Amino acid sequence: MSADPKKEESDDNAEPLDLVRLCIDEVVVVKLRGDRELKGRLYAYDSHCNLILGDAEETIYITNAEEEDGKVRTVKKQHETLFVRGDSVVLIAPVESIK
Amino acid sequence: MLIFSFFKTLMNTEITVELKNEVSIRGTIKSIDQFLNIKLDNATVVDELKWPHMSSTHDMFIRGSVVRYVHIPPDKVDIGLLEDATRREAEKSKAGAA
């Protein structure tokens, strides 16, 4: 790798998970498989995107297949400390980047 | 490895495991491995009316891959320690890749 220490933090050797590292102890939005979303404080993650979140609010989007009016019902659940298995994770975003 | 070590600190605590098929199981964590397979003792299904066929099982092994969430008692979690360990692990894996 580059000998220039400044280069270490530059964009050209940044990894995607570096964004997640900067989100530690911040509130993140996590989209999951199965029309689910979590918003909570990121305590820990690993390279599989296994996560540990605190004070997480889960939103489940339920579409009624029978009435094809496109209406989506949401169910919200509050969790204190939650481990999320990485294979369900679709994306992780810092909350201020979602507008 | 970090998450595995974290679960090892939760040994013998009451947790609720939510599976990908919507079943939630509450029990005492007795063992964990690198795949995050979990062995639960005194396990009960949270919504027994909805899942009556599960109520006869007490000690169980849960394959890691079918887990969606694990609900952890907040008093068992040292947040500062967890965050520092995560940062250290991130640095380490980056150094290893470089």
N, CA and C atoms of all chains as a GROMACS GRO file, in nm:
protein
  591
    1MET      N    1   0.083  -0.121   0.000
    1MET     CA    2   0.000   0.000   0.000
    1MET      C    3   0.086   0.126   0.000
    2SER      N    4   0.023   0.236  -0.014
    2SER     CA    5   0.091   0.365  -0.025
    2SER      C    6   0.167   0.398   0.103
    3ALA      N    7   0.284   0.459   0.088
    3ALA     CA    8   0.363   0.497   0.204
    3ALA      C    9   0.314   0.629   0.264
    4ASP      N   10   0.242   0.706   0.184
    4ASP     CA   11   0.191   0.836   0.231
    4ASP      C   12   0.072   0.815   0.324
    5PRO      N   13   0.088   0.853   0.451
    5PRO     CA   14  -0.022   0.826   0.544
    5PRO      C   15  -0.152   0.896   0.507
    6LYS      N   16  -0.141   1.012   0.440
    6LYS     CA   17  -0.264   1.083   0.401
    6LYS      C   18  -0.344   1.003   0.300
    7LYS      N   19  -0.269   0.929   0.219
    7LYS     CA   20  -0.332   0.848   0.113
    7LYS      C   21  -0.422   0.738   0.174
    8GLU      N   22  -0.385   0.694   0.294
    8GLU     CA   23  -0.461   0.587   0.359
    8GLU      C   24  -0.609   0.623   0.375
    9GLU      N   25  -0.634   0.749   0.402
    9GLU     CA   26  -0.771   0.791   0.427
    9GLU      C   27  -0.839   0.845   0.302
   10SER      N   28  -0.766   0.846   0.191
   10SER     CA   29  -0.826   0.902   0.069
   10SER      C   30  -0.924   0.804   0.009
   11ASP      N   31  -1.004   0.852  -0.085
   11ASP     CA   32  -1.113   0.774  -0.141
   11ASP      C   33  -1.066   0.652  -0.219
   12ASP      N   34  -0.946   0.659  -0.278
   12ASP     CA   35  -0.912   0.551  -0.369
   12ASP      C   36  -0.881   0.418  -0.302
   13ASN      N   37  -0.855   0.417  -0.170
   13ASN     CA   38  -0.849   0.284  -0.107
   13ASN      C   39  -0.956   0.264   0.000
   14ALA      N   40  -1.059   0.347  -0.008
   14ALA     CA   41  -1.169   0.331   0.087
   14ALA      C   42  -1.250   0.207   0.052
   15GLU      N   43  -1.295   0.139   0.154
   15GLU     CA   44  -1.381   0.023   0.134
   15GLU      C   45  -1.525   0.064   0.162
   16PRO      N   46  -1.618  -0.008   0.101
   16PRO     CA   47  -1.760   0.024   0.127
   16PRO      C   48  -1.793   0.023   0.276
   17LEU      N   49  -1.737  -0.072   0.349
   17LEU     CA   50  -1.772  -0.083   0.492
   17LEU      C   51  -1.714   0.032   0.576
   18ASP      N   52  -1.622   0.112   0.516
   18ASP     CA   53  -1.572   0.229   0.589
   18ASP      C   54  -1.685   0.325   0.625
   19LEU      N   55  -1.784   0.333   0.537
   19LEU     CA   56  -1.899   0.419   0.566
   19LEU      C   57  -1.971   0.368   0.691
   20VAL      N   58  -1.982   0.237   0.701
   20VAL     CA   59  -2.050   0.178   0.817
   20VAL      C   60  -1.967   0.202   0.944
   21ARG      N   61  -1.834   0.195   0.929
   21ARG     CA   62  -1.748   0.218   1.045
   21ARG      C   63  -1.769   0.359   1.101
   22LEU      N   64  -1.786   0.455   1.011
   22LEU     CA   65  -1.808   0.593   1.055
   22LEU      C   66  -1.946   0.612   1.120
   23CYS      N   67  -2.032   0.514   1.104
   23CYS     CA   68  -2.167   0.522   1.162
   23CYS      C   69  -2.175   0.462   1.302
   24ILE      N   70  -2.064   0.409   1.354
   24ILE     CA   71  -2.068   0.350   1.488
   24ILE      C   72  -2.110   0.456   1.588
   25ASP      N   73  -2.205   0.419   1.673
   25ASP     CA   74  -2.266   0.507   1.773
   25ASP      C   75  -2.354   0.617   1.711
   26GLU      N   76  -2.384   0.604   1.581
   26GLU     CA   77  -2.477   0.698   1.517
   26GLU      C   78  -2.606   0.623   1.485
   27VAL      N   79  -2.710   0.701   1.457
   27VAL     CA   80  -2.837   0.639   1.419
   27VAL      C   81  -2.832   0.605   1.270
   28VAL      N   82  -2.866   0.482   1.238
   28VAL     CA   83  -2.864   0.436   1.099
   28VAL      C   84  -3.001   0.379   1.060
   29VAL      N   85  -3.024   0.383   0.929
   29VAL     CA   86  -3.141   0.314   0.875
   29VAL      C   87  -3.090   0.189   0.805
   30VAL      N   88  -3.150   0.076   0.835
   30VAL     CA   89  -3.111  -0.050   0.774
   30VAL      C   90  -3.232  -0.105   0.700
   31LYS      N   91  -3.216  -0.126   0.570
   31LYS     CA   92  -3.323  -0.193   0.495
   31LYS      C   93  -3.293  -0.342   0.495
   32LEU      N   94  -3.399  -0.419   0.514
   32LEU     CA   95  -3.384  -0.564   0.524
   32LEU      C   96  -3.470  -0.634   0.421
   33ARG      N   97  -3.437  -0.760   0.399
   33ARG     CA   98  -3.522  -0.842   0.313
   33ARG      C   99  -3.657  -0.863   0.381
   34GLY      N  100  -3.759  -0.886   0.301
   34GLY     CA  101  -3.892  -0.910   0.356
   34GLY      C  102  -3.963  -0.781   0.394
   35ASP      N  103  -3.938  -0.672   0.320
   35ASP     CA  104  -4.007  -0.544   0.340
   35ASP      C  105  -3.999  -0.494   0.484
   36ARG      N  106  -3.880  -0.496   0.538
   36ARG     CA  107  -3.859  -0.449   0.674
   36ARG      C  108  -3.753  -0.340   0.675
   37GLU      N  109  -3.762  -0.255   0.774
   37GLU     CA  110  -3.667  -0.147   0.789
   37GLU      C  111  -3.641  -0.127   0.937
   38LEU      N  112  -3.517  -0.097   0.973
   38LEU     CA  113  -3.484  -0.070   1.112
   38LEU      C  114  -3.415   0.064   1.120
   39LYS      N  115  -3.444   0.136   1.228
   39LYS     CA  116  -3.375   0.262   1.253
   39LYS      C  117  -3.328   0.254   1.397
   40GLY      N  118  -3.196   0.260   1.415
   40GLY     CA  119  -3.145   0.249   1.551
   40GLY      C  120  -2.998   0.286   1.558
   41ARG      N  121  -2.946   0.288   1.681
   41ARG     CA  122  -2.807   0.326   1.702
   41ARG      C  123  -2.717   0.204   1.677
   42LEU      N  124  -2.614   0.224   1.596
   42LEU     CA  125  -2.525   0.114   1.558
   42LEU      C  126  -2.418   0.093   1.665
   43TYR      N  127  -2.421  -0.023   1.730
   43TYR     CA  128  -2.320  -0.056   1.831
   43TYR      C  129  -2.207  -0.138   1.770
   44ALA      N  130  -2.242  -0.232   1.683
   44ALA     CA  131  -2.139  -0.321   1.629
   44ALA      C  132  -2.180  -0.375   1.493
   45TYR      N  133  -2.080  -0.408   1.412
   45TYR     CA  134  -2.105  -0.476   1.285
   45TYR      C  135  -1.984  -0.562   1.254
   46ASP      N  136  -1.999  -0.653   1.157
   46ASP     CA  137  -1.882  -0.725   1.108
   46ASP      C  138  -1.890  -0.733   0.955
   47SER      N  139  -1.796  -0.806   0.895
   47SER     CA  140  -1.787  -0.806   0.748
   47SER      C  141  -1.906  -0.879   0.682
   48HIS      N  142  -1.984  -0.956   0.759
   48HIS     CA  143  -2.104  -1.020   0.702
   48HIS      C  144  -2.224  -0.927   0.709
   49CYS      N  145  -2.203  -0.805   0.761
   49CYS     CA  146  -2.313  -0.711   0.789
   49CYS      C  147  -2.403  -0.760   0.902
   50ASN      N  148  -2.354  -0.852   0.984
   50ASN     CA  149  -2.423  -0.877   1.111
   50ASN      C  150  -2.416  -0.747   1.189
   51LEU      N  151  -2.527  -0.708   1.253
   51LEU     CA  152  -2.532  -0.579   1.321
   51LEU      C  153  -2.582  -0.597   1.464
   52ILE      N  154  -2.540  -0.507   1.551
   52ILE     CA  155  -2.606  -0.494   1.681
   52ILE      C  156  -2.653  -0.350   1.692
   53LEU      N  157  -2.784  -0.334   1.708
   53LEU     CA  158  -2.846  -0.202   1.713
   53LEU      C  159  -2.909  -0.179   1.849
   54GLY      N  160  -2.909  -0.054   1.892
   54GLY     CA  161  -2.976  -0.017   2.017
   54GLY      C  162  -3.097   0.070   1.987
   55ASP      N  163  -3.198   0.062   2.072
   55ASP     CA  164  -3.323   0.141   2.059
   55ASP      C  165  -3.373   0.143   1.915
   56ALA      N  166  -3.390   0.024   1.861
   56ALA     CA  167  -3.424   0.014   1.720
   56ALA      C  168  -3.576   0.015   1.701
   57GLU      N  169  -3.618   0.094   1.603
   57GLU     CA  170  -3.759   0.094   1.564
   57GLU      C  171  -3.769   0.016   1.434
   58GLU      N  172  -3.850  -0.089   1.437
   58GLU     CA  173  -3.868  -0.172   1.318
   58GLU      C  174  -3.997  -0.132   1.249
   59THR      N  175  -3.991  -0.117   1.118
   59THR     CA  176  -4.112  -0.091   1.039
   59THR      C  177  -4.128  -0.207   0.941
   60ILE      N  178  -4.244  -0.269   0.944
   60ILE     CA  179  -4.273  -0.377   0.849
   60ILE      C  180  -4.380  -0.326   0.753
   61TYR      N  181  -4.352  -0.336   0.624
   61TYR     CA  182  -4.447  -0.290   0.522
   61TYR      C  183  -4.527  -0.409   0.474
   62ILE      N  184  -4.658  -0.400   0.488
   62ILE     CA  185  -4.745  -0.511   0.449
   62ILE      C  186  -4.836  -0.465   0.336
   63THR      N  187  -4.824  -0.530   0.221
   63THR     CA  188  -4.913  -0.498   0.109
   63THR      C  189  -5.021  -0.605   0.104
   64ASN      N  190  -5.143  -0.559   0.093
   64ASN     CA  191  -5.255  -0.653   0.085
   64ASN      C  192  -5.272  -0.698  -0.059
   65ALA      N  193  -5.245  -0.826  -0.085
   65ALA     CA  194  -5.246  -0.879  -0.221
   65ALA      C  195  -5.388  -0.888  -0.278
   66GLU      N  196  -5.487  -0.906  -0.189
   66GLU     CA  197  -5.625  -0.923  -0.237
   66GLU      C  198  -5.682  -0.793  -0.292
   67GLU      N  199  -5.672  -0.688  -0.214
   67GLU     CA  200  -5.717  -0.558  -0.266
   67GLU      C  201  -5.600  -0.496  -0.340
   68GLU      N  202  -5.610  -0.491  -0.471
   68GLU     CA  203  -5.499  -0.438  -0.548
   68GLU      C  204  -5.509  -0.286  -0.563
   69ASP      N  205  -5.525  -0.220  -0.451
   69ASP     CA  206  -5.534  -0.074  -0.454
   69ASP      C  207  -5.399  -0.010  -0.422
   70GLY      N  208  -5.299  -0.092  -0.408
   70GLY     CA  209  -5.164  -0.040  -0.384
   70GLY      C  210  -5.143   0.016  -0.246
   71LYS      N  211  -5.237  -0.010  -0.156
   71LYS     CA  212  -5.222   0.044  -0.020
   71LYS      C  213  -5.123  -0.040   0.059
   72VAL      N  214  -5.035   0.027   0.132
   72VAL     CA  215  -4.935  -0.042   0.212
   72VAL      C  216  -4.962  -0.011   0.358
   73ARG      N  217  -4.977  -0.118   0.436
   73ARG     CA  218  -4.997  -0.102   0.580
   73ARG      C  219  -4.860  -0.114   0.647
   74THR      N  220  -4.835  -0.036   0.749
   74THR     CA  221  -4.708  -0.052   0.819
   74THR      C  222  -4.733  -0.092   0.964
   75VAL      N  223  -4.646  -0.181   1.012
   75VAL     CA  224  -4.649  -0.220   1.152
   75VAL      C  225  -4.518  -0.175   1.213
   76LYS      N  226  -4.524  -0.107   1.328
   76LYS     CA  227  -4.400  -0.060   1.392
   76LYS      C  228  -4.378  -0.135   1.522
   77LYS      N  229  -4.253  -0.171   1.546
   77LYS     CA  230  -4.217  -0.238   1.672
   77LYS      C  231  -4.093  -0.171   1.728
   78GLN      N  232  -4.085  -0.165   1.860
   78GLN     CA  233  -3.970  -0.105   1.926
   78GLN      C  234  -3.887  -0.215   1.991
   79HIS      N  235  -3.756  -0.212   1.968
   79HIS     CA  236  -3.668  -0.312   2.028
   79HIS      C  237  -3.558  -0.242   2.107
   80GLU      N  238  -3.519  -0.299   2.221
   80GLU     CA  239  -3.416  -0.234   2.304
   80GLU      C  240  -3.276  -0.259   2.246
   81THR      N  241  -3.232  -0.383   2.250
   81THR     CA  242  -3.103  -0.417   2.189
   81THR      C  243  -3.128  -0.536   2.097
   82LEU      N  244  -3.080  -0.523   1.975
   82LEU     CA  245  -3.117  -0.620   1.873
   82LEU      C  246  -2.995  -0.662   1.793
   83PHE      N  247  -2.977  -0.795   1.779
   83PHE     CA  248  -2.878  -0.847   1.685
   83PHE      C  249  -2.951  -0.876   1.554
   84VAL      N  250  -2.895  -0.832   1.443
   84VAL     CA  251  -2.954  -0.855   1.312
   84VAL      C  252  -2.858  -0.940   1.230
   85ARG      N  253  -2.903  -1.053   1.180
   85ARG     CA  254  -2.815  -1.138   1.100
   85ARG      C  255  -2.791  -1.074   0.964
   86GLY      N  256  -2.664  -1.077   0.922
   86GLY     CA  257  -2.622  -1.006   0.801
   86GLY      C  258  -2.690  -1.048   0.672
   87ASP      N  259  -2.732  -1.174   0.662
   87ASP     CA  260  -2.789  -1.218   0.534
   87ASP      C  261  -2.926  -1.157   0.505
   88SER      N  262  -2.988  -1.092   0.604
   88SER     CA  263  -3.114  -1.021   0.580
   88SER      C  264  -3.092  -0.876   0.540
   89VAL      N  265  -2.969  -0.827   0.555
   89VAL     CA  266  -2.944  -0.684   0.537
   89VAL      C  267  -2.932  -0.650   0.388
   90VAL      N  268  -3.002  -0.546   0.346
   90VAL     CA  269  -2.994  -0.498   0.208
   90VAL      C  270  -2.907  -0.373   0.200
   91LEU      N  271  -2.932  -0.276   0.285
   91LEU     CA  272  -2.847  -0.157   0.288
   91LEU      C  273  -2.842  -0.094   0.425
   92ILE      N  274  -2.732  -0.022   0.448
   92ILE     CA  275  -2.712   0.050   0.574
   92ILE      C  276  -2.682   0.194   0.538
   93ALA      N  277  -2.754   0.289   0.596
   93ALA     CA  278  -2.730   0.430   0.564
   93ALA      C  279  -2.733   0.513   0.690
   94PRO      N  280  -2.640   0.610   0.701
   94PRO     CA  281  -2.650   0.704   0.812
   94PRO      C  282  -2.778   0.785   0.797
   95VAL      N  283  -2.843   0.815   0.907
   95VAL     CA  284  -2.979   0.869   0.898
   95VAL      C  285  -2.984   1.008   0.835
   96GLU      N  286  -2.879   1.087   0.854
   96GLU     CA  287  -2.883   1.224   0.797
   96GLU      C  288  -2.872   1.224   0.644
   97SER      N  289  -2.827   1.110   0.586
   97SER     CA  290  -2.815   1.107   0.439
   97SER      C  291  -2.946   1.071   0.371
   98ILE      N  292  -3.048   1.035   0.450
   98ILE     CA  293  -3.178   1.003   0.392
   98ILE      C  294  -3.270   1.123   0.409
   99LYS      N  295  -3.310   1.178   0.300
   99LYS     CA  296  -3.396   1.297   0.308
   99LYS      C  297  -3.525   1.271   0.233
  100MET      N  298  -1.611  -1.292   1.399
  100MET     CA  299  -1.544  -1.330   1.523
  100MET      C  300  -1.590  -1.242   1.639
  101LEU      N  301  -1.608  -1.113   1.607
  101LEU     CA  302  -1.651  -1.017   1.709
  101LEU      C  303  -1.790  -1.051   1.762
  102ILE      N  304  -1.880  -1.080   1.670
  102ILE     CA  305  -2.018  -1.110   1.710
  102ILE      C  306  -2.022  -1.243   1.786
  103PHE      N  307  -1.941  -1.337   1.740
  103PHE     CA  308  -1.930  -1.467   1.810
  103PHE      C  309  -1.884  -1.445   1.954
  104SER      N  310  -1.778  -1.365   1.972
  104SER     CA  311  -1.728  -1.336   2.107
  104SER      C  312  -1.834  -1.266   2.191
  105PHE      N  313  -1.908  -1.176   2.126
  105PHE     CA  314  -2.014  -1.104   2.197
  105PHE      C  315  -2.119  -1.202   2.250
  106PHE      N  316  -2.160  -1.296   2.163
  106PHE     CA  317  -2.261  -1.394   2.206
  106PHE      C  318  -2.209  -1.483   2.319
  107LYS      N  319  -2.077  -1.507   2.318
  107LYS     CA  320  -2.022  -1.590   2.427
  107LYS      C  321  -2.036  -1.520   2.562
  108THR      N  322  -2.035  -1.386   2.560
  108THR     CA  323  -2.054  -1.312   2.686
  108THR      C  324  -2.200  -1.321   2.734
  109LEU      N  325  -2.290  -1.363   2.646
  109LEU     CA  326  -2.432  -1.371   2.683
  109LEU      C  327  -2.473  -1.508   2.734
  110MET      N  328  -2.375  -1.597   2.750
  110MET     CA  329  -2.404  -1.733   2.793
  110MET      C  330  -2.494  -1.734   2.916
  111ASN      N  331  -2.595  -1.824   2.916
  111ASN     CA  332  -2.688  -1.842   3.028
  111ASN      C  333  -2.782  -1.723   3.051
  112THR      N  334  -2.797  -1.636   2.952
  112THR     CA  335  -2.897  -1.530   2.967
  112THR      C  336  -3.019  -1.564   2.882
  113GLU      N  337  -3.131  -1.502   2.921
  113GLU     CA  338  -3.257  -1.523   2.849
  113GLU      C  339  -3.260  -1.434   2.726
  114ILE      N  340  -3.277  -1.496   2.609
  114ILE     CA  341  -3.285  -1.418   2.485
  114ILE      C  342  -3.409  -1.463   2.407
  115THR      N  343  -3.448  -1.379   2.313
  115THR     CA  344  -3.555  -1.417   2.222
  115THR      C  345  -3.498  -1.419   2.081
  116VAL      N  346  -3.514  -1.531   2.014
  116VAL     CA  347  -3.462  -1.546   1.878
  116VAL      C  348  -3.581  -1.538   1.782
  117GLU      N  349  -3.576  -1.443   1.691
  117GLU     CA  350  -3.681  -1.432   1.590
  117GLU      C  351  -3.628  -1.494   1.461
  118LEU      N  352  -3.702  -1.591   1.410
  118LEU     CA  353  -3.656  -1.664   1.291
  118LEU      C  354  -3.713  -1.600   1.164
  119LYS      N  355  -3.656  -1.639   1.051
  119LYS     CA  356  -3.700  -1.582   0.924
  119LYS      C  357  -3.841  -1.625   0.887
  120ASN      N  358  -3.892  -1.733   0.950
  120ASN     CA  359  -4.030  -1.774   0.923
  120ASN      C  360  -4.129  -1.715   1.024
  121GLU      N  361  -4.091  -1.606   1.091
  121GLU     CA  362  -4.175  -1.529   1.184
  121GLU      C  363  -4.190  -1.591   1.323
  122VAL      N  364  -4.144  -1.715   1.342
  122VAL     CA  365  -4.154  -1.776   1.476
  122VAL      C  366  -4.054  -1.708   1.569
  123SER      N  367  -4.097  -1.678   1.690
  123SER     CA  368  -4.006  -1.626   1.792
  123SER      C  369  -3.994  -1.726   1.906
  124ILE      N  370  -3.872  -1.751   1.946
  124ILE     CA  371  -3.846  -1.850   2.051
  124ILE      C  372  -3.767  -1.785   2.162
  125ARG      N  373  -3.816  -1.802   2.285
  125ARG     CA  374  -3.748  -1.745   2.401
  125ARG      C  375  -3.685  -1.859   2.480
  126GLY      N  376  -3.561  -1.840   2.522
  126GLY     CA  377  -3.496  -1.944   2.599
  126GLY      C  378  -3.362  -1.896   2.652
  127THR      N  379  -3.297  -1.985   2.726
  127THR     CA  380  -3.167  -1.953   2.785
  127THR      C  381  -3.058  -2.001   2.689
  128ILE      N  382  -2.968  -1.912   2.653
  128ILE     CA  383  -2.862  -1.949   2.559
  128ILE      C  384  -2.757  -2.033   2.632
  129LYS      N  385  -2.737  -2.152   2.580
  129LYS     CA  386  -2.645  -2.246   2.646
  129LYS      C  387  -2.517  -2.265   2.567
  130SER      N  388  -2.523  -2.239   2.438
  130SER     CA  389  -2.403  -2.258   2.358
  130SER      C  390  -2.417  -2.187   2.224
  131ILE      N  391  -2.302  -2.148   2.168
  131ILE     CA  392  -2.299  -2.074   2.041
  131ILE      C  393  -2.173  -2.119   1.967
  132ASP      N  394  -2.177  -2.118   1.834
  132ASP     CA  395  -2.055  -2.151   1.760
  132ASP      C  396  -2.027  -2.043   1.654
  133GLN      N  397  -1.923  -2.066   1.575
  133GLN     CA  398  -1.878  -1.964   1.479
  133GLN      C  399  -1.982  -1.934   1.370
  134PHE      N  400  -2.074  -2.028   1.344
  134PHE     CA  401  -2.180  -2.003   1.246
  134PHE      C  402  -2.300  -1.931   1.308
  135LEU      N  403  -2.286  -1.900   1.437
  135LEU     CA  404  -2.393  -1.842   1.517
  135LEU      C  405  -2.513  -1.936   1.529
  136ASN      N  406  -2.486  -2.068   1.517
  136ASN     CA  407  -2.584  -2.166   1.559
  136ASN      C  408  -2.601  -2.148   1.709
  137ILE      N  409  -2.724  -2.166   1.757
  137ILE     CA  410  -2.752  -2.138   1.898
  137ILE      C  411  -2.817  -2.260   1.962
  138LYS      N  412  -2.774  -2.295   2.082
  138LYS     CA  413  -2.846  -2.395   2.160
  138LYS      C  414  -2.920  -2.325   2.272
  139LEU      N  415  -3.052  -2.347   2.276
  139LEU     CA  416  -3.137  -2.286   2.378
  139LEU      C  417  -3.190  -2.392   2.472
  140ASP      N  418  -3.194  -2.360   2.602
  140ASP     CA  419  -3.259  -2.446   2.700
  140ASP      C  420  -3.389  -2.381   2.744
  141ASN      N  421  -3.481  -2.462   2.794
  141ASN     CA  422  -3.613  -2.414   2.839
  141ASN      C  423  -3.679  -2.323   2.736
  142ALA      N  424  -3.671  -2.364   2.613
  142ALA     CA  425  -3.722  -2.279   2.506
  142ALA      C  426  -3.873  -2.287   2.496
  143THR      N  427  -3.934  -2.172   2.477
  143THR     CA  428  -4.079  -2.166   2.455
  143THR      C  429  -4.106  -2.076   2.335
  144VAL      N  430  -4.208  -2.111   2.260
  144VAL     CA  431  -4.247  -2.027   2.148
  144VAL      C  432  -4.325  -1.908   2.203
  145VAL      N  433  -4.292  -1.787   2.155
  145VAL     CA  434  -4.350  -1.667   2.214
  145VAL      C  435  -4.501  -1.663   2.191
  146ASP      N  436  -4.547  -1.691   2.070
  146ASP     CA  437  -4.689  -1.690   2.040
  146ASP      C  438  -4.738  -1.834   2.022
  147GLU      N  439  -4.768  -1.900   2.135
  147GLU     CA  440  -4.802  -2.043   2.129
  147GLU      C  441  -4.934  -2.069   2.058
  148LEU      N  442  -5.025  -1.973   2.063
  148LEU     CA  443  -5.153  -1.992   1.996
  148LEU      C  444  -5.134  -1.999   1.845
  149LYS      N  445  -5.037  -1.920   1.799
  149LYS     CA  446  -5.013  -1.915   1.655
  149LYS      C  447  -4.929  -2.034   1.607
  150TRP      N  448  -4.842  -2.084   1.694
  150TRP     CA  449  -4.752  -2.193   1.656
  150TRP      C  450  -4.764  -2.309   1.754
  151PRO      N  451  -4.880  -2.371   1.767
  151PRO     CA  452  -4.899  -2.475   1.870
  151PRO      C  453  -4.813  -2.599   1.848
  152HIS      N  454  -4.775  -2.626   1.724
  152HIS     CA  455  -4.698  -2.747   1.695
  152HIS      C  456  -4.556  -2.738   1.751
  153MET      N  457  -4.512  -2.620   1.796
  153MET     CA  458  -4.376  -2.604   1.846
  153MET      C  459  -4.370  -2.620   1.998
  154SER      N  460  -4.485  -2.627   2.065
  154SER     CA  461  -4.486  -2.613   2.210
  154SER      C  462  -4.431  -2.736   2.282
  155SER      N  463  -4.410  -2.846   2.211
  155SER     CA  464  -4.362  -2.967   2.279
  155SER      C  465  -4.210  -2.972   2.291
  156THR      N  466  -4.142  -2.878   2.228
  156THR     CA  467  -3.996  -2.882   2.233
  156THR      C  468  -3.944  -2.788   2.343
  157HIS      N  469  -3.841  -2.832   2.415
  157HIS     CA  470  -3.791  -2.751   2.526
  157HIS      C  471  -3.646  -2.707   2.509
  158ASP      N  472  -3.558  -2.804   2.478
  158ASP     CA  473  -3.420  -2.769   2.450
  158ASP      C  474  -3.403  -2.779   2.300
  159MET      N  475  -3.343  -2.679   2.242
  159MET     CA  476  -3.330  -2.687   2.096
  159MET      C  477  -3.202  -2.626   2.043
  160PHE      N  478  -3.169  -2.675   1.924
  160PHE     CA  479  -3.057  -2.623   1.847
  160PHE      C  480  -3.117  -2.542   1.732
  161ILE      N  481  -3.072  -2.419   1.715
  161ILE     CA  482  -3.124  -2.337   1.606
  161ILE      C  483  -3.010  -2.313   1.507
  162ARG      N  484  -3.031  -2.349   1.381
  162ARG     CA  485  -2.930  -2.325   1.280
  162ARG      C  486  -2.915  -2.174   1.259
  163GLY      N  487  -2.792  -2.127   1.261
  163GLY     CA  488  -2.766  -1.983   1.251
  163GLY      C  489  -2.831  -1.916   1.132
  164SER      N  490  -2.835  -1.985   1.019
  164SER     CA  491  -2.882  -1.922   0.896
  164SER      C  492  -3.032  -1.890   0.896
  165VAL      N  493  -3.111  -1.950   0.985
  165VAL     CA  494  -3.254  -1.922   0.986
  165VAL      C  495  -3.291  -1.808   1.082
  166VAL      N  496  -3.190  -1.753   1.148
  166VAL     CA  497  -3.216  -1.646   1.245
  166VAL      C  498  -3.231  -1.512   1.172
  167ARG      N  499  -3.332  -1.435   1.208
  167ARG     CA  500  -3.341  -1.298   1.158
  167ARG      C  501  -3.287  -1.202   1.265
  168TYR      N  502  -3.346  -1.207   1.385
  168TYR     CA  503  -3.302  -1.119   1.494
  168TYR      C  504  -3.275  -1.201   1.620
  169VAL      N  505  -3.191  -1.145   1.706
  169VAL     CA  506  -3.184  -1.193   1.843
  169VAL      C  507  -3.208  -1.072   1.933
  170HIS      N  508  -3.309  -1.080   2.016
  170HIS     CA  509  -3.339  -0.972   2.111
  170HIS      C  510  -3.256  -0.997   2.236
  171ILE      N  511  -3.177  -0.896   2.274
  171ILE     CA  512  -3.080  -0.912   2.382
  171ILE      C  513  -3.119  -0.820   2.498
  172PRO      N  514  -3.111  -0.869   2.624
  172PRO     CA  515  -3.139  -0.778   2.736
  172PRO      C  516  -3.035  -0.666   2.738
  173PRO      N  517  -3.078  -0.539   2.739
  173PRO     CA  518  -2.984  -0.426   2.728
  173PRO      C  519  -2.882  -0.420   2.842
  174ASP      N  520  -2.920  -0.469   2.961
  174ASP     CA  521  -2.827  -0.463   3.075
  174ASP      C  522  -2.709  -0.559   3.059
  175LYS      N  523  -2.715  -0.648   2.959
  175LYS     CA  524  -2.606  -0.743   2.937
  175LYS      C  525  -2.505  -0.688   2.835
  176VAL      N  526  -2.530  -0.567   2.785
  176VAL     CA  527  -2.447  -0.515   2.676
  176VAL      C  528  -2.366  -0.396   2.724
  177ASP      N  529  -2.232  -0.407   2.713
  177ASP     CA  530  -2.144  -0.294   2.740
  177ASP      C  531  -2.122  -0.221   2.608
  178ILE      N  532  -2.196  -0.112   2.589
  178ILE     CA  533  -2.199  -0.046   2.458
  178ILE      C  534  -2.061   0.007   2.418
  179GLY      N  535  -1.994   0.072   2.513
  179GLY     CA  536  -1.862   0.129   2.484
  179GLY      C  537  -1.762   0.022   2.440
  180LEU      N  538  -1.763  -0.088   2.512
  180LEU     CA  539  -1.673  -0.199   2.483
  180LEU      C  540  -1.701  -0.255   2.343
  181LEU      N  541  -1.829  -0.268   2.313
  181LEU     CA  542  -1.872  -0.324   2.185
  181LEU      C  543  -1.830  -0.234   2.069
  182GLU      N  544  -1.847  -0.103   2.089
  182GLU     CA  545  -1.812  -0.008   1.982
  182GLU      C  546  -1.662  -0.005   1.959
  183ASP      N  547  -1.586  -0.006   2.069
  183ASP     CA  548  -1.439  -0.005   2.056
  183ASP      C  549  -1.390  -0.132   1.987
  184ALA      N  550  -1.449  -0.245   2.026
  184ALA     CA  551  -1.409  -0.372   1.966
  184ALA      C  552  -1.441  -0.373   1.817
  185THR      N  553  -1.553  -0.314   1.780
  185THR     CA  554  -1.592  -0.308   1.638
  185THR      C  555  -1.493  -0.223   1.559
  186ARG      N  556  -1.454  -0.108   1.616
  186ARG     CA  557  -1.357  -0.021   1.548
  186ARG      C  558  -1.224  -0.093   1.532
  187ARG      N  559  -1.182  -0.162   1.637
  187ARG     CA  560  -1.055  -0.235   1.632
  187ARG      C  561  -1.060  -0.344   1.525
  188GLU      N  562  -1.170  -0.417   1.522
  188GLU     CA  563  -1.188  -0.526   1.424
  188GLU      C  564  -1.187  -0.469   1.281
  189ALA      N  565  -1.248  -0.352   1.263
  189ALA     CA  566  -1.253  -0.290   1.130
  189ALA      C  567  -1.112  -0.251   1.085
  190GLU      N  568  -1.034  -0.194   1.178
  190GLU     CA  569  -0.895  -0.158   1.147
  190GLU      C  570  -0.814  -0.283   1.110
  191LYS      N  571  -0.835  -0.387   1.188
  191LYS     CA  572  -0.759  -0.510   1.171
  191LYS      C  573  -0.789  -0.573   1.036
  192SER      N  574  -0.916  -0.581   0.999
  192SER     CA  575  -0.951  -0.647   0.873
  192SER      C  576  -0.903  -0.563   0.755
  193LYS      N  577  -0.898  -0.430   0.776
  193LYS     CA  578  -0.849  -0.343   0.669
  193LYS      C  579  -0.699  -0.362   0.650
  194ALA      N  580  -0.627  -0.368   0.761
  194ALA     CA  581  -0.482  -0.390   0.754
  194ALA      C  582  -0.451  -0.525   0.692
  195GLY      N  583  -0.534  -0.623   0.723
  195GLY     CA  584  -0.515  -0.757   0.669
  195GLY      C  585  -0.535  -0.761   0.519
  196ALA      N  586  -0.630  -0.681   0.469
  196ALA     CA  587  -0.661  -0.680   0.326
  196ALA      C  588  -0.556  -0.603   0.247
  197ALA      N  589  -0.490  -0.507   0.311
  197ALA     CA  590  -0.396  -0.418   0.240
  197ALA      C  591  -0.261  -0.485   0.215
   0.00000   0.00000   0.00000
